[in-house]
Amino acid sequence: MVTYTVDELIPLLKMKKRAIRELLTRGKLRGRIVGRHWLVTEESVKVFLRSADTLMGQVYQTNR
C-alpha cells in the first residue's frame, strides 16, 4: 500500500500544506494520524481527485 505524508502531497495536489491539513481535518481527504504526522493512502488521493473533478464539472456546467 502506497502512503503519502502531507509534504509529499503538496506537489501532487498543487496545494499548500495548510490547505491539505484543512482537508484532512474536515474529512474531505481521508487520512490517519500516525504519531504526529498525517498519512494518506494512494486510494484516498484518487477518491479525493475524482470527487474534485466531479465538483468542478458541476460548477462549470452551472456557469455556462
CHARMM internal coordinates of N, CA and C (Angstrom, degrees):
IC EDIT
DIST 1 N 1 CA 1.4534
DIST 1 CA 1 C 1.5356
ANGL 1 N 1 CA 1 C 107.98
DIST 1 C 2 N 1.3066
ANGL 1 CA 1 C 2 N 115.12
DIHE 1 N 1 CA 1 C 2 N 129.62
DIST 2 N 2 CA 1.4667
ANGL 1 C 2 N 2 CA 121.72
DIHE 1 CA 1 C 2 N 2 CA 178.91
DIST 2 CA 2 C 1.5244
ANGL 2 N 2 CA 2 C 108.16
DIHE 1 C 2 N 2 CA 2 C -88.67
DIST 2 C 3 N 1.3351
ANGL 2 CA 2 C 3 N 116.24
DIHE 2 N 2 CA 2 C 3 N 131.15
DIST 3 N 3 CA 1.4641
ANGL 2 C 3 N 3 CA 120.73
DIHE 2 CA 2 C 3 N 3 CA 176.04
DIST 3 CA 3 C 1.5219
ANGL 3 N 3 CA 3 C 109.36
DIHE 2 C 3 N 3 CA 3 C -126.91
DIST 3 C 4 N 1.3207
ANGL 3 CA 3 C 4 N 115.12
DIHE 3 N 3 CA 3 C 4 N 155.48
DIST 4 N 4 CA 1.4609
ANGL 3 C 4 N 4 CA 122.43
DIHE 3 CA 3 C 4 N 4 CA -179.44
DIST 4 CA 4 C 1.5174
ANGL 4 N 4 CA 4 C 109.68
DIHE 3 C 4 N 4 CA 4 C -127.10
DIST 4 C 5 N 1.3110
ANGL 4 CA 4 C 5 N 115.57
DIHE 4 N 4 CA 4 C 5 N 146.25
DIST 5 N 5 CA 1.4605
ANGL 4 C 5 N 5 CA 121.46
DIHE 4 CA 4 C 5 N 5 CA 169.60
DIST 5 CA 5 C 1.5263
ANGL 5 N 5 CA 5 C 107.63
DIHE 4 C 5 N 5 CA 5 C -89.66
DIST 5 C 6 N 1.3048
ANGL 5 CA 5 C 6 N 116.60
DIHE 5 N 5 CA 5 C 6 N 170.31
DIST 6 N 6 CA 1.4626
ANGL 5 C 6 N 6 CA 120.69
DIHE 5 CA 5 C 6 N 6 CA 177.83
DIST 6 CA 6 C 1.5306
ANGL 6 N 6 CA 6 C 109.90
DIHE 5 C 6 N 6 CA 6 C -59.52
DIST 6 C 7 N 1.3236
ANGL 6 CA 6 C 7 N 117.63
DIHE 6 N 6 CA 6 C 7 N -43.00
DIST 7 N 7 CA 1.4693
ANGL 6 C 7 N 7 CA 120.62
DIHE 6 CA 6 C 7 N 7 CA 179.86
DIST 7 CA 7 C 1.5259
ANGL 7 N 7 CA 7 C 112.00
DIHE 6 C 7 N 7 CA 7 C -61.94
DIST 7 C 8 N 1.3197
ANGL 7 CA 7 C 8 N 117.72
DIHE 7 N 7 CA 7 C 8 N -34.89
DIST 8 N 8 CA 1.4679
ANGL 7 C 8 N 8 CA 120.97
DIHE 7 CA 7 C 8 N 8 CA 178.74
DIST 8 CA 8 C 1.5242
ANGL 8 N 8 CA 8 C 111.81
DIHE 7 C 8 N 8 CA 8 C -74.06
DIST 8 C 9 N 1.3278
ANGL 8 CA 8 C 9 N 116.95
DIHE 8 N 8 CA 8 C 9 N -23.98
DIST 9 N 9 CA 1.4658
ANGL 8 C 9 N 9 CA 120.72
DIHE 8 CA 8 C 9 N 9 CA 179.54
DIST 9 CA 9 C 1.5268
ANGL 9 N 9 CA 9 C 113.17
DIHE 8 C 9 N 9 CA 9 C -79.48
DIST 9 C 10 N 1.3188
ANGL 9 CA 9 C 10 N 117.37
DIHE 9 N 9 CA 9 C 10 N -21.50
DIST 10 N 10 CA 1.4733
ANGL 9 C 10 N 10 CA 120.91
DIHE 9 CA 9 C 10 N 10 CA -176.67
DIST 10 CA 10 C 1.5343
ANGL 10 N 10 CA 10 C 111.51
DIHE 9 C 10 N 10 CA 10 C -53.55
DIST 10 C 11 N 1.3481
ANGL 10 CA 10 C 11 N 120.34
DIHE 10 N 10 CA 10 C 11 N -53.23
DIST 11 N 11 CA 1.4693
ANGL 10 C 11 N 11 CA 118.45
DIHE 10 CA 10 C 11 N 11 CA 179.68
DIST 11 CA 11 C 1.5276
ANGL 11 N 11 CA 11 C 113.38
DIHE 10 C 11 N 11 CA 11 C -72.61
DIST 11 C 12 N 1.3302
ANGL 11 CA 11 C 12 N 117.20
DIHE 11 N 11 CA 11 C 12 N -29.17
DIST 12 N 12 CA 1.4679
ANGL 11 C 12 N 12 CA 119.68
DIHE 11 CA 11 C 12 N 12 CA -179.77
DIST 12 CA 12 C 1.5180
ANGL 12 N 12 CA 12 C 111.99
DIHE 11 C 12 N 12 CA 12 C -68.17
DIST 12 C 13 N 1.3265
ANGL 12 CA 12 C 13 N 116.16
DIHE 12 N 12 CA 12 C 13 N -43.27
DIST 13 N 13 CA 1.4664
ANGL 12 C 13 N 13 CA 120.77
DIHE 12 CA 12 C 13 N 13 CA -177.21
DIST 13 CA 13 C 1.5224
ANGL 13 N 13 CA 13 C 112.93
DIHE 12 C 13 N 13 CA 13 C -94.50
DIST 13 C 14 N 1.3288
ANGL 13 CA 13 C 14 N 115.93
DIHE 13 N 13 CA 13 C 14 N -10.15
DIST 14 N 14 CA 1.4679
ANGL 13 C 14 N 14 CA 121.75
DIHE 13 CA 13 C 14 N 14 CA -177.68
DIST 14 CA 14 C 1.5296
ANGL 14 N 14 CA 14 C 110.74
DIHE 13 C 14 N 14 CA 14 C 54.44
DIST 14 C 15 N 1.3303
ANGL 14 CA 14 C 15 N 113.22
DIHE 14 N 14 CA 14 C 15 N 48.31
DIST 15 N 15 CA 1.4571
ANGL 14 C 15 N 15 CA 120.84
DIHE 14 CA 14 C 15 N 15 CA 179.94
DIST 15 CA 15 C 1.5235
ANGL 15 N 15 CA 15 C 108.90
DIHE 14 C 15 N 15 CA 15 C -132.16
DIST 15 C 16 N 1.3146
ANGL 15 CA 15 C 16 N 115.22
DIHE 15 N 15 CA 15 C 16 N 161.32
DIST 16 N 16 CA 1.4567
ANGL 15 C 16 N 16 CA 120.19
DIHE 15 CA 15 C 16 N 16 CA 176.92
DIST 16 CA 16 C 1.5276
ANGL 16 N 16 CA 16 C 109.85
DIHE 15 C 16 N 16 CA 16 C -78.19
DIST 16 C 17 N 1.3104
ANGL 16 CA 16 C 17 N 115.21
DIHE 16 N 16 CA 16 C 17 N 155.74
DIST 17 N 17 CA 1.4645
ANGL 16 C 17 N 17 CA 121.84
DIHE 16 CA 16 C 17 N 17 CA -179.46
DIST 17 CA 17 C 1.5281
ANGL 17 N 17 CA 17 C 111.33
DIHE 16 C 17 N 17 CA 17 C -54.96
DIST 17 C 18 N 1.3144
ANGL 17 CA 17 C 18 N 115.69
DIHE 17 N 17 CA 17 C 18 N -43.91
DIST 18 N 18 CA 1.4720
ANGL 17 C 18 N 18 CA 120.43
DIHE 17 CA 17 C 18 N 18 CA -178.61
DIST 18 CA 18 C 1.5318
ANGL 18 N 18 CA 18 C 111.46
DIHE 17 C 18 N 18 CA 18 C -61.23
DIST 18 C 19 N 1.3366
ANGL 18 CA 18 C 19 N 116.54
DIHE 18 N 18 CA 18 C 19 N -40.39
DIST 19 N 19 CA 1.4681
ANGL 18 C 19 N 19 CA 120.85
DIHE 18 CA 18 C 19 N 19 CA -179.62
DIST 19 CA 19 C 1.5271
ANGL 19 N 19 CA 19 C 111.01
DIHE 18 C 19 N 19 CA 19 C -66.66
DIST 19 C 20 N 1.3242
ANGL 19 CA 19 C 20 N 116.83
DIHE 19 N 19 CA 19 C 20 N -39.91
DIST 20 N 20 CA 1.4658
ANGL 19 C 20 N 20 CA 120.58
DIHE 19 CA 19 C 20 N 20 CA 178.85
DIST 20 CA 20 C 1.5233
ANGL 20 N 20 CA 20 C 109.97
DIHE 19 C 20 N 20 CA 20 C -65.40
DIST 20 C 21 N 1.3150
ANGL 20 CA 20 C 21 N 116.48
DIHE 20 N 20 CA 20 C 21 N -43.83
DIST 21 N 21 CA 1.4674
ANGL 20 C 21 N 21 CA 119.53
DIHE 20 CA 20 C 21 N 21 CA 178.37
DIST 21 CA 21 C 1.5244
ANGL 21 N 21 CA 21 C 111.26
DIHE 20 C 21 N 21 CA 21 C -62.61
DIST 21 C 22 N 1.3125
ANGL 21 CA 21 C 22 N 116.97
DIHE 21 N 21 CA 21 C 22 N -37.16
DIST 22 N 22 CA 1.4678
ANGL 21 C 22 N 22 CA 121.26
DIHE 21 CA 21 C 22 N 22 CA 177.39
DIST 22 CA 22 C 1.5342
ANGL 22 N 22 CA 22 C 110.21
DIHE 21 C 22 N 22 CA 22 C -62.65
DIST 22 C 23 N 1.3353
ANGL 22 CA 22 C 23 N 116.71
DIHE 22 N 22 CA 22 C 23 N -44.37
DIST 23 N 23 CA 1.4629
ANGL 22 C 23 N 23 CA 120.49
DIHE 22 CA 22 C 23 N 23 CA 177.73
DIST 23 CA 23 C 1.5288
ANGL 23 N 23 CA 23 C 110.88
DIHE 22 C 23 N 23 CA 23 C -60.07
DIST 23 C 24 N 1.3197
ANGL 23 CA 23 C 24 N 116.19
DIHE 23 N 23 CA 23 C 24 N -41.95
DIST 24 N 24 CA 1.4640
ANGL 23 C 24 N 24 CA 120.55
DIHE 23 CA 23 C 24 N 24 CA 179.06
DIST 24 CA 24 C 1.5223
ANGL 24 N 24 CA 24 C 111.35
DIHE 23 C 24 N 24 CA 24 C -65.78
DIST 24 C 25 N 1.3148
ANGL 24 CA 24 C 25 N 116.76
DIHE 24 N 24 CA 24 C 25 N -44.55
DIST 25 N 25 CA 1.4628
ANGL 24 C 25 N 25 CA 121.24
DIHE 24 CA 24 C 25 N 25 CA -179.11
DIST 25 CA 25 C 1.5266
ANGL 25 N 25 CA 25 C 111.38
DIHE 24 C 25 N 25 CA 25 C -62.99
DIST 25 C 26 N 1.3253
ANGL 25 CA 25 C 26 N 116.54
DIHE 25 N 25 CA 25 C 26 N -38.69
DIST 26 N 26 CA 1.4688
ANGL 25 C 26 N 26 CA 121.17
DIHE 25 CA 25 C 26 N 26 CA -179.20
DIST 26 CA 26 C 1.5265
ANGL 26 N 26 CA 26 C 113.35
DIHE 25 C 26 N 26 CA 26 C -82.58
DIST 26 C 27 N 1.3331
ANGL 26 CA 26 C 27 N 116.63
DIHE 26 N 26 CA 26 C 27 N -8.32
DIST 27 N 27 CA 1.4594
ANGL 26 C 27 N 27 CA 120.35
DIHE 26 CA 26 C 27 N 27 CA 178.97
DIST 27 CA 27 C 1.5202
ANGL 27 N 27 CA 27 C 114.48
DIHE 26 C 27 N 27 CA 27 C 83.51
DIST 27 C 28 N 1.3165
ANGL 27 CA 27 C 28 N 117.37
DIHE 27 N 27 CA 27 C 28 N 9.66
DIST 28 N 28 CA 1.4719
ANGL 27 C 28 N 28 CA 120.74
DIHE 27 CA 27 C 28 N 28 CA 178.08
DIST 28 CA 28 C 1.5224
ANGL 28 N 28 CA 28 C 110.94
DIHE 27 C 28 N 28 CA 28 C -74.17
DIST 28 C 29 N 1.3204
ANGL 28 CA 28 C 29 N 116.15
DIHE 28 N 28 CA 28 C 29 N -28.53
DIST 29 N 29 CA 1.4573
ANGL 28 C 29 N 29 CA 124.26
DIHE 28 CA 28 C 29 N 29 CA 173.47
DIST 29 CA 29 C 1.5145
ANGL 29 N 29 CA 29 C 105.53
DIHE 28 C 29 N 29 CA 29 C -122.58
DIST 29 C 30 N 1.3302
ANGL 29 CA 29 C 30 N 116.43
DIHE 29 N 29 CA 29 C 30 N 123.52
DIST 30 N 30 CA 1.4627
ANGL 29 C 30 N 30 CA 119.74
DIHE 29 CA 29 C 30 N 30 CA -175.25
DIST 30 CA 30 C 1.5118
ANGL 30 N 30 CA 30 C 111.24
DIHE 29 C 30 N 30 CA 30 C -83.43
DIST 30 C 31 N 1.3085
ANGL 30 CA 30 C 31 N 115.36
DIHE 30 N 30 CA 30 C 31 N 135.65
DIST 31 N 31 CA 1.4491
ANGL 30 C 31 N 31 CA 121.49
DIHE 30 CA 30 C 31 N 31 CA 177.88
DIST 31 CA 31 C 1.5188
ANGL 31 N 31 CA 31 C 110.07
DIHE 30 C 31 N 31 CA 31 C -162.80
DIST 31 C 32 N 1.3012
ANGL 31 CA 31 C 32 N 115.36
DIHE 31 N 31 CA 31 C 32 N 177.01
DIST 32 N 32 CA 1.4687
ANGL 31 C 32 N 32 CA 121.01
DIHE 31 CA 31 C 32 N 32 CA 179.39
DIST 32 CA 32 C 1.5081
ANGL 32 N 32 CA 32 C 109.77
DIHE 31 C 32 N 32 CA 32 C -131.50
DIST 32 C 33 N 1.3132
ANGL 32 CA 32 C 33 N 115.21
DIHE 32 N 32 CA 32 C 33 N 147.17
DIST 33 N 33 CA 1.4584
ANGL 32 C 33 N 33 CA 119.90
DIHE 32 CA 32 C 33 N 33 CA 173.72
DIST 33 CA 33 C 1.5258
ANGL 33 N 33 CA 33 C 107.10
DIHE 32 C 33 N 33 CA 33 C -89.32
DIST 33 C 34 N 1.3198
ANGL 33 CA 33 C 34 N 115.13
DIHE 33 N 33 CA 33 C 34 N 122.97
DIST 34 N 34 CA 1.4595
ANGL 33 C 34 N 34 CA 121.73
DIHE 33 CA 33 C 34 N 34 CA 176.28
DIST 34 CA 34 C 1.5223
ANGL 34 N 34 CA 34 C 105.97
DIHE 33 C 34 N 34 CA 34 C -119.45
DIST 34 C 35 N 1.3210
ANGL 34 CA 34 C 35 N 115.42
DIHE 34 N 34 CA 34 C 35 N 113.07
DIST 35 N 35 CA 1.4618
ANGL 34 C 35 N 35 CA 119.03
DIHE 34 CA 34 C 35 N 35 CA -173.08
DIST 35 CA 35 C 1.5115
ANGL 35 N 35 CA 35 C 108.44
DIHE 34 C 35 N 35 CA 35 C 68.52
DIST 35 C 36 N 1.3254
ANGL 35 CA 35 C 36 N 115.52
DIHE 35 N 35 CA 35 C 36 N -115.42
DIST 36 N 36 CA 1.4726
ANGL 35 C 36 N 36 CA 120.45
DIHE 35 CA 35 C 36 N 36 CA 178.57
DIST 36 CA 36 C 1.5190
ANGL 36 N 36 CA 36 C 112.30
DIHE 35 C 36 N 36 CA 36 C -113.98
DIST 36 C 37 N 1.3288
ANGL 36 CA 36 C 37 N 117.41
DIHE 36 N 36 CA 36 C 37 N 14.54
DIST 37 N 37 CA 1.4629
ANGL 36 C 37 N 37 CA 121.13
DIHE 36 CA 36 C 37 N 37 CA -173.79
DIST 37 CA 37 C 1.5274
ANGL 37 N 37 CA 37 C 111.21
DIHE 36 C 37 N 37 CA 37 C -127.04
DIST 37 C 38 N 1.3291
ANGL 37 CA 37 C 38 N 114.66
DIHE 37 N 37 CA 37 C 38 N 144.50
DIST 38 N 38 CA 1.4534
ANGL 37 C 38 N 38 CA 120.51
DIHE 37 CA 37 C 38 N 38 CA 172.20
DIST 38 CA 38 C 1.5210
ANGL 38 N 38 CA 38 C 109.04
DIHE 37 C 38 N 38 CA 38 C -79.00
DIST 38 C 39 N 1.3416
ANGL 38 CA 38 C 39 N 116.69
DIHE 38 N 38 CA 38 C 39 N 139.21
DIST 39 N 39 CA 1.4550
ANGL 38 C 39 N 39 CA 122.22
DIHE 38 CA 38 C 39 N 39 CA 171.19
DIST 39 CA 39 C 1.5263
ANGL 39 N 39 CA 39 C 107.30
DIHE 38 C 39 N 39 CA 39 C -124.66
DIST 39 C 40 N 1.3285
ANGL 39 CA 39 C 40 N 115.10
DIHE 39 N 39 CA 39 C 40 N 135.54
DIST 40 N 40 CA 1.4533
ANGL 39 C 40 N 40 CA 121.99
DIHE 39 CA 39 C 40 N 40 CA -176.96
DIST 40 CA 40 C 1.5250
ANGL 40 N 40 CA 40 C 107.75
DIHE 39 C 40 N 40 CA 40 C -126.59
DIST 40 C 41 N 1.3269
ANGL 40 CA 40 C 41 N 116.84
DIHE 40 N 40 CA 40 C 41 N 130.93
DIST 41 N 41 CA 1.4603
ANGL 40 C 41 N 41 CA 119.49
DIHE 40 CA 40 C 41 N 41 CA 179.42
DIST 41 CA 41 C 1.5305
ANGL 41 N 41 CA 41 C 110.40
DIHE 40 C 41 N 41 CA 41 C -78.10
DIST 41 C 42 N 1.3108
ANGL 41 CA 41 C 42 N 114.53
DIHE 41 N 41 CA 41 C 42 N 158.59
DIST 42 N 42 CA 1.4671
ANGL 41 C 42 N 42 CA 120.45
DIHE 41 CA 41 C 42 N 42 CA 177.33
DIST 42 CA 42 C 1.5244
ANGL 42 N 42 CA 42 C 110.29
DIHE 41 C 42 N 42 CA 42 C -59.71
DIST 42 C 43 N 1.3214
ANGL 42 CA 42 C 43 N 117.02
DIHE 42 N 42 CA 42 C 43 N -39.17
DIST 43 N 43 CA 1.4608
ANGL 42 C 43 N 43 CA 121.06
DIHE 42 CA 42 C 43 N 43 CA 178.98
DIST 43 CA 43 C 1.5284
ANGL 43 N 43 CA 43 C 111.33
DIHE 42 C 43 N 43 CA 43 C -62.22
DIST 43 C 44 N 1.3239
ANGL 43 CA 43 C 44 N 117.30
DIHE 43 N 43 CA 43 C 44 N -40.71
DIST 44 N 44 CA 1.4684
ANGL 43 C 44 N 44 CA 120.79
DIHE 43 CA 43 C 44 N 44 CA 177.95
DIST 44 CA 44 C 1.5252
ANGL 44 N 44 CA 44 C 111.32
DIHE 43 C 44 N 44 CA 44 C -62.54
DIST 44 C 45 N 1.3311
ANGL 44 CA 44 C 45 N 116.65
DIHE 44 N 44 CA 44 C 45 N -38.28
DIST 45 N 45 CA 1.4659
ANGL 44 C 45 N 45 CA 120.71
DIHE 44 CA 44 C 45 N 45 CA 177.65
DIST 45 CA 45 C 1.5264
ANGL 45 N 45 CA 45 C 109.74
DIHE 44 C 45 N 45 CA 45 C -64.61
DIST 45 C 46 N 1.3279
ANGL 45 CA 45 C 46 N 117.12
DIHE 45 N 45 CA 45 C 46 N -43.71
DIST 46 N 46 CA 1.4722
ANGL 45 C 46 N 46 CA 121.00
DIHE 45 CA 45 C 46 N 46 CA 179.62
DIST 46 CA 46 C 1.5241
ANGL 46 N 46 CA 46 C 111.21
DIHE 45 C 46 N 46 CA 46 C -62.36
DIST 46 C 47 N 1.3284
ANGL 46 CA 46 C 47 N 116.94
DIHE 46 N 46 CA 46 C 47 N -43.54
DIST 47 N 47 CA 1.4676
ANGL 46 C 47 N 47 CA 120.78
DIHE 46 CA 46 C 47 N 47 CA 178.68
DIST 47 CA 47 C 1.5243
ANGL 47 N 47 CA 47 C 110.17
DIHE 46 C 47 N 47 CA 47 C -61.92
DIST 47 C 48 N 1.3214
ANGL 47 CA 47 C 48 N 116.80
DIHE 47 N 47 CA 47 C 48 N -43.81
DIST 48 N 48 CA 1.4592
ANGL 47 C 48 N 48 CA 120.96
DIHE 47 CA 47 C 48 N 48 CA 179.16
DIST 48 CA 48 C 1.5289
ANGL 48 N 48 CA 48 C 111.22
DIHE 47 C 48 N 48 CA 48 C -61.22
DIST 48 C 49 N 1.3298
ANGL 48 CA 48 C 49 N 116.57
DIHE 48 N 48 CA 48 C 49 N -45.47
DIST 49 N 49 CA 1.4622
ANGL 48 C 49 N 49 CA 120.38
DIHE 48 CA 48 C 49 N 49 CA -178.79
DIST 49 CA 49 C 1.5252
ANGL 49 N 49 CA 49 C 111.53
DIHE 48 C 49 N 49 CA 49 C -65.56
DIST 49 C 50 N 1.3270
ANGL 49 CA 49 C 50 N 117.38
DIHE 49 N 49 CA 49 C 50 N -39.15
DIST 50 N 50 CA 1.4694
ANGL 49 C 50 N 50 CA 120.17
DIHE 49 CA 49 C 50 N 50 CA 176.97
DIST 50 CA 50 C 1.5234
ANGL 50 N 50 CA 50 C 110.49
DIHE 49 C 50 N 50 CA 50 C -62.99
DIST 50 C 51 N 1.3279
ANGL 50 CA 50 C 51 N 117.47
DIHE 50 N 50 CA 50 C 51 N -43.16
DIST 51 N 51 CA 1.4633
ANGL 50 C 51 N 51 CA 120.33
DIHE 50 CA 50 C 51 N 51 CA -179.29
DIST 51 CA 51 C 1.5307
ANGL 51 N 51 CA 51 C 110.35
DIHE 50 C 51 N 51 CA 51 C -67.88
DIST 51 C 52 N 1.3268
ANGL 51 CA 51 C 52 N 117.18
DIHE 51 N 51 CA 51 C 52 N -36.05
DIST 52 N 52 CA 1.4719
ANGL 51 C 52 N 52 CA 120.45
DIHE 51 CA 51 C 52 N 52 CA 177.61
DIST 52 CA 52 C 1.5206
ANGL 52 N 52 CA 52 C 110.52
DIHE 51 C 52 N 52 CA 52 C -66.48
DIST 52 C 53 N 1.3357
ANGL 52 CA 52 C 53 N 117.37
DIHE 52 N 52 CA 52 C 53 N -40.86
DIST 53 N 53 CA 1.4678
ANGL 52 C 53 N 53 CA 120.79
DIHE 52 CA 52 C 53 N 53 CA 177.45
DIST 53 CA 53 C 1.5185
ANGL 53 N 53 CA 53 C 110.86
DIHE 52 C 53 N 53 CA 53 C -62.33
DIST 53 C 54 N 1.3208
ANGL 53 CA 53 C 54 N 116.95
DIHE 53 N 53 CA 53 C 54 N -42.89
DIST 54 N 54 CA 1.4609
ANGL 53 C 54 N 54 CA 121.67
DIHE 53 CA 53 C 54 N 54 CA 179.11
DIST 54 CA 54 C 1.5223
ANGL 54 N 54 CA 54 C 110.35
DIHE 53 C 54 N 54 CA 54 C -61.95
DIST 54 C 55 N 1.3101
ANGL 54 CA 54 C 55 N 117.10
DIHE 54 N 54 CA 54 C 55 N -46.03
DIST 55 N 55 CA 1.4624
ANGL 54 C 55 N 55 CA 121.69
DIHE 54 CA 54 C 55 N 55 CA 179.43
DIST 55 CA 55 C 1.5237
ANGL 55 N 55 CA 55 C 110.67
DIHE 54 C 55 N 55 CA 55 C -61.41
DIST 55 C 56 N 1.3192
ANGL 55 CA 55 C 56 N 117.72
DIHE 55 N 55 CA 55 C 56 N -45.05
DIST 56 N 56 CA 1.4717
ANGL 55 C 56 N 56 CA 121.01
DIHE 55 CA 55 C 56 N 56 CA -179.28
DIST 56 CA 56 C 1.5293
ANGL 56 N 56 CA 56 C 110.29
DIHE 55 C 56 N 56 CA 56 C -64.49
DIST 56 C 57 N 1.3146
ANGL 56 CA 56 C 57 N 117.85
DIHE 56 N 56 CA 56 C 57 N -37.23
DIST 57 N 57 CA 1.4580
ANGL 56 C 57 N 57 CA 121.28
DIHE 56 CA 56 C 57 N 57 CA 177.50
DIST 57 CA 57 C 1.5137
ANGL 57 N 57 CA 57 C 111.43
DIHE 56 C 57 N 57 CA 57 C -63.80
DIST 57 C 58 N 1.3259
ANGL 57 CA 57 C 58 N 116.67
DIHE 57 N 57 CA 57 C 58 N -39.33
DIST 58 N 58 CA 1.4664
ANGL 57 C 58 N 58 CA 120.89
DIHE 57 CA 57 C 58 N 58 CA 179.08
DIST 58 CA 58 C 1.5217
ANGL 58 N 58 CA 58 C 109.88
DIHE 57 C 58 N 58 CA 58 C -68.12
DIST 58 C 59 N 1.3072
ANGL 58 CA 58 C 59 N 118.21
DIHE 58 N 58 CA 58 C 59 N -40.81
DIST 59 N 59 CA 1.4695
ANGL 58 C 59 N 59 CA 121.96
DIHE 58 CA 58 C 59 N 59 CA 178.78
DIST 59 CA 59 C 1.5191
ANGL 59 N 59 CA 59 C 109.46
DIHE 58 C 59 N 59 CA 59 C -64.06
DIST 59 C 60 N 1.3296
ANGL 59 CA 59 C 60 N 117.88
DIHE 59 N 59 CA 59 C 60 N -43.42
DIST 60 N 60 CA 1.4476
ANGL 59 C 60 N 60 CA 122.19
DIHE 59 CA 59 C 60 N 60 CA -179.09
DIST 60 CA 60 C 1.5221
ANGL 60 N 60 CA 60 C 110.45
DIHE 59 C 60 N 60 CA 60 C -61.74
DIST 60 C 61 N 1.3230
ANGL 60 CA 60 C 61 N 116.90
DIHE 60 N 60 CA 60 C 61 N -42.91
DIST 61 N 61 CA 1.4722
ANGL 60 C 61 N 61 CA 120.50
DIHE 60 CA 60 C 61 N 61 CA -178.13
DIST 61 CA 61 C 1.5149
ANGL 61 N 61 CA 61 C 111.30
DIHE 60 C 61 N 61 CA 61 C -66.79
DIST 61 C 62 N 1.3146
ANGL 61 CA 61 C 62 N 118.36
DIHE 61 N 61 CA 61 C 62 N -37.06
DIST 62 N 62 CA 1.4654
ANGL 61 C 62 N 62 CA 119.44
DIHE 61 CA 61 C 62 N 62 CA -177.70
DIST 62 CA 62 C 1.5237
ANGL 62 N 62 CA 62 C 111.23
DIHE 61 C 62 N 62 CA 62 C -76.49
DIST 62 C 63 N 1.3311
ANGL 62 CA 62 C 63 N 118.43
DIHE 62 N 62 CA 62 C 63 N -19.53
DIST 63 N 63 CA 1.4688
ANGL 62 C 63 N 63 CA 121.00
DIHE 62 CA 62 C 63 N 63 CA -179.90
DIST 63 CA 63 C 1.5133
ANGL 63 N 63 CA 63 C 112.72
DIHE 62 C 63 N 63 CA 63 C -92.47
DIST 63 C 64 N 1.2950
ANGL 63 CA 63 C 64 N 119.35
DIHE 63 N 63 CA 63 C 64 N 1.57
DIST 64 N 64 CA 1.4635
ANGL 63 C 64 N 64 CA 121.98
DIHE 63 CA 63 C 64 N 64 CA -178.18
DIST 64 CA 64 C 1.4915
ANGL 64 N 64 CA 64 C 112.45
DIHE 63 C 64 N 64 CA 64 C -82.07
END
COOR INIT
IC SEED 1 N 1 CA 1 C
IC BUILD
